[in-house]
Amino acid sequence: MTFEHQPVLLQEVLDLLEPACCHHIVDGTVGGGGHAAALLAAAPADAELLGLDRDDAALAAAAVRLAPFGQRAHLARCRYSRLEDAADELGWEHVDAVLLDIGISSHQIDSAARGFAHRLDGPLDMRMDRRERTTAATLLNQASAEELERIFRTFGEEPRARQVARAVVERRAERPWERTGELAELVLRVAGRPHERGLPAATRVFQALRIAVNGELDELAAGLRAALELLRPGGRLAVICFHSLEDRMVKEFFREQAAPCVCPPDFPICACGRVATLRQVTRKPVTAGAAELDVNRRAASAKLRVAEKL
Ligand SMILES: C[S@@+](CC[C@H](N)C(=O)[O-])C[C@H]1O[C@@H](n2cnc3c(N)ncnc32)[C@H](O)[C@@H]1O
């Protein structure tokens, strides 16, 4: 299977990350290497890029895509929350730009064997890093009804989270969960509404499980802090999110780090001692234009935010 993935908001990332001024770039979610290749092409001839991914199939595709850049492209199988360790291995103390294009690639979602898609029957896997132990089946077969409800409600914003969680637990008393098709069928029966607006229930539940299996929100919280640490003053961080929970986390993080003093306005002098660590380059999230949406529907939910380290 070839690696099919169109990088989203590519021109916007290039405009805002300013690769022409970069010597060391980290792409924390290199995927098929689409953004990485464009960043390297736009950077000075001696600039280098470190691409990270948890998924071995993504790294294999990125290696092919970035081969024309030779020694300028470095790849590592690593979570982006550990990007400082990966940069350290190369002896990079600081970098000029970090990109996080989070979530999953079209390649992952279109591979039935990876178990991410409710429309394709496959094993209930959903691990980005297939060396990890916990799969979606593990959670469905072992987590309590309360834990499953929390996952479906928090990460999927599924209004019928309790009903779905109870049905999952009832069904596993008969036989263990194994296939995506079986879960999609159950969700449709318990939470599907034929003429509903917004995401279908199966999309919400599958997304919730994927986020839980891969600990995606914890990764994001740690990754934002790590990126800020690694950037040099004046360096830029660009984050693309596809999920409102994640976009909210980025927005809050940027707002907190950009706000210097948090003392009440009637304090005569600052008691909190806080200093701003970044400047928001994008006040509002950047979204895809009509031309991109015509060729890539996946871009519809993408939101890009960029900040500069002070
Ligand atoms: C949306 S795709 C990135 C596509 C890439 N920008 C391109 O142009 O091809 C997201 C990628 O990030 C990886 N990923 C998600 N969370 C990760 C994490 N915490 N650490 C490292 N890689 C992660 C996924 O495995 C996937 O390959």
The ligand as an ORCA input file, in Angstrom:
! r2SCAN-3c Opt
* xyz 0 1
  C      -1.553     14.096     10.557
  S      -0.218     12.994     10.452
  C       1.137     14.008      9.973
  C       1.300     14.118      8.494
  C       2.535     14.880      8.056
  N       2.521     16.242      8.505
  C       2.715     14.813      6.544
  O       2.866     15.874      5.920
  O       2.710     13.701      6.010
  C       0.135     12.722     12.113
  C       1.289     11.781     12.368
  O       1.706     12.000     13.696
  C       1.997     10.777     14.303
  N       1.810     11.013     15.741
  C       0.658     11.278     16.380
  N       0.895     11.477     17.682
  C       2.234     11.367     17.855
  C       3.105     11.514     18.974
  N       2.631     11.785     20.175
  N       4.428     11.389     18.768
  C       4.932     11.119     17.543
  N       4.151     10.951     16.453
  C       2.824     11.081     16.607
  C       1.051      9.785     13.681
  O       1.569      8.480     13.769
  C       0.963     10.306     12.236
  O       1.887      9.664     11.410
*
